[in-house]
Amino acid sequence: MKYTLTICIYLFVISIQPAFGQSSKSNNQEDNIVLYNPDVIKIIKNKWNTKEVKLDSSYKFKRIVSFFDQLKVQNEGIVSTEHLSKPESDILVANYLNTKLTWNRFNQGKDHLSTDQVINIALKNLPQKEELMAFYYNTIFIHLLNNQSNYESLEINLDYQELGLNEKEGTIMFLSAMRHIGRQMYFYSSIKYPDNCFRAKEFLKKIPLFNGRPFFEVEIPEFEDFQIEVDKRYPKVSFQQYFIPEFEAAKNGYKKCLQ
């Protein structure tokens, strides 16, 4: 598997003023401060051996374990309702910390930090919830893309309402998917055109429907933009300016193949 996540993190999340990471202007943005269980550090220092640490068996923790366990399986199971449903703050932060630790593995020399340093810095600079959701759905669709050869088709409709997502959250999920599976579609539709177009048509079978529509029929509603980190080497960028062009490229490339 090309993209491996190896850490399960247990977090208690308590809704409290004033803020969850950075402040958000969204009317639907809940304000949270995140308190993490000290057992997180114990798990990390024991190389993620949870048998050495007494852990809570709450539903939230089970979802985190299930999520990271599924990322070890090389199939399409990650796009189940369980994992695509609106994520709560604890699993959003768990995924974010794990992503930061994964990025740190590729740092060299003085840029390579200890596990403690990575977690402490990340917890002190948590993004707003919208960015955390984009990180979460990016993880899911990276995994789906990396395992596309392990399933024939994906007969699934991602209904935003059934997943507990509002319009903006559903759009974040969709554009996160387009950054990865959409980019693959664009490559099939543009490189060695038109000889690769048959691959684009085959790949369409492996892409879910979004609110009952194939990806190239989805219309992006207006929504308030936010900043997101897409490359650890550079400052954050506009979510809309970075992600929407990925969708447009995939859509236009596929339609070109249909012609």
N, C-alpha and C positions, 0 to 999 in steps of 0.2 A: 504494500500500500504506500502510495507516494506521500500521503499527508497523515501523520500519526500524532494523536493526542494521547498523553499517557498519565494524566493526573486527574484524580477525582477530588473535588474540593467541597467541603461542607460549610455553608454560610448561613448564619441567622440574619434575617433582614427585618428591621423594625422601622415602620413608617414614623417619621418625626421631622420637625422643622429643624434647620432651614432648607437643606438641599440634599439631593442625591448626586454626588460628584459635582459637576458644573450645573448652574442654574439653567432652567429651560423656560422658554416663552410660551410653550404649548399649554392650552387650557386643560388638556388631558394629561399633562405631565404630573405625576405624583412626586412629592418631595420625600426623599429618604436619606437616612444615613445608614451605612452598612457596617455592621459589627460582625467580625468573623470569629469562628470558634478557634481557640488556641490549638485544638487538635489538628488544624490545617498544617501548622508548622511541623508538628510531630509526624504527620503522614509524609510530608516532603522529606524530612530528615531520615525517615525510615524507607526512603525510595518508594513511596506510595504503597507501602505494605499496611493496609488497613487492619490486618489481624493484630497488629501491635498496638492499636489504639481503640479505645472504647468509643463507639460512635452512636449518635442518635439514630433511631430507625424511623424517623418521621417520613411522611410522603414526599416532602421536598427533597430530602436526602436521597430517597429511592429514585426520584426522577433524575437527579444528577448522576447517580451511579449508572442508571439505565442508559443515559445519553452517552457517557464516555465509553461504556461497554459496547454500545452499538457502533461507535467510531472505530472499534477494533475489528469489526466484521466487514468483510469486503462484499457487500451487496447493497441493495436499495432500501434496506430497512430503516434508514435514517429519516426517510420522508413519510414516516407513519404519523398518524394524528397525534400520538403521544409526544413526539418530538417537535412537530410543527406548530402545535397549539401555542397560544400566547405564552411566552416564557416569563416566569416570575423573576424578581430581582436576584434571588440567590443563584440561579443557574446562569443568568446573564453574566454575573460577576465571575462565577466559576469558569465559564468559557473564556472570558476576557483575560483572567489571570493565566489560564493555561496557554492562551495564544501568546501572551507576553513571554512566558517561559520558553515556548517553542521558538520564538524569534531570537531570544537570548542565546539559544544553543548555537546559532550561526555567527554570533559576535566573536571577534578575535581580540587577543591582547587585552588592553585596559578597558575595552568596550564590553568585554564579557563580565557580567556581574554574577554574584552568588544568588542562589535561590531566594534567600532572605531579602537581599537588596531589590531584586525584581518585584517581589510581592509587596514590600513596603512602599516602593515608589509608585507602583500601580494603584494601591489602595489610597494613597494620598492624592492621586490625580485621576480619580474615576471619571470617565466621560458621562455626558448626559445619557439618559436611558435610550434615546433613539439611536445613538451611535452604538451602544451596547447591543441593541437588537440587530443592527446591521452586522456587527461582528458575529453574533450568534447564527444568523441565517447564512452568512458567508461560510461559516464552518460546515454547515449542513450541505450546502450545494457544492462546496469543494469536494466533500466526501462522495457525493453522488456522482460528480464528474469523474473523479479518479476511479470509480468502479463501474463506469458505463459498460465495460466489456463483459460484466458479470450478470447482466440481465437483458432480456430481449425487448421488452416493452414496459411501459409504466402507465397503467390505466388508472390514473388517480386525478381527482379534481380538488384543487386547494381552494376550498370555499372559505373566504375570509371570516364570514360571520360564524360559521361552524367552528373555526379555529380560535374564536374569541378575539379576533383582530378588528380594529376599526379601519377606516379607509386608508389613513396614512400608514398605519402599521402594516397593512396588507401590501401597500405600495413599496415599503421598505423591504419586505420579504421578496416581492417580485423582482425589484431592481437588484437585490443581492443575488438572486438566482441568475439574472441576466449578466451580471459581471463575470460569471464563470461558465454556466452552460450556454449563455448567449454568446460569449466570446468564442466558444467552441463551434457554435453554429456559424458564426461569421467566418471562421477559418475554413470550414468545409465549403462555404459559399463563395469564397474569394480566391483561395490558393488553388492553382491548377484548374481554374474555372474554364469550361463547365464540367470537366471530367470528374470533379469531386462532388458534384451536385447530388449524385445518388446517395452519398454519405450524409449529406444534409437532410435528405428526405427520410433516411433510415433513423437518423438521430432524433428527428421530431417525435418518433414513437417513444423515446426515452425521456421526454420532457413532460412534466405534468401540465394539466390544464389549470388556468388561474381564473377562478370564478366562472368556470364553464367555458372559457375561451382559450384557444391556442395562443401561445405567447405573442405571435405577430398580429393578433387582433386586440390585444390589451391596450387600453387608452390610459395614459398617465394623468391623474387628476392634479390640480394645483394643490400644493402643500408647502408648508413653511420649511425652508431649507435648514440644514445644520452642517456642522463641520465634522469630518471623520478622518482618522488616521489610516491611510492605505499603504504607507511605506515608512518604516521606522527611521529612515534616513532623512525624511523631509517633513516640513510642517503639515498640519492638517489641511484638507481641501474641502471644497463644497461637495456635499453628497450629490446634489442634482447635477452639477457640472461634470462630475467624474463618472457617475453611474448611468445617467440617462443616455449619453452617447453610446455606451456599450449595448444598450437595448436597441437603439436606432440602427446601429451597425448590423446587429443580428437580424433585425426585422427586414431591413432593406436587402441584406445579402440573401436571405431565404426567399424573399419575393422575386429577386432576380433569377434564382434557380427555377422558380415555378414558371418563369417565362420561357 
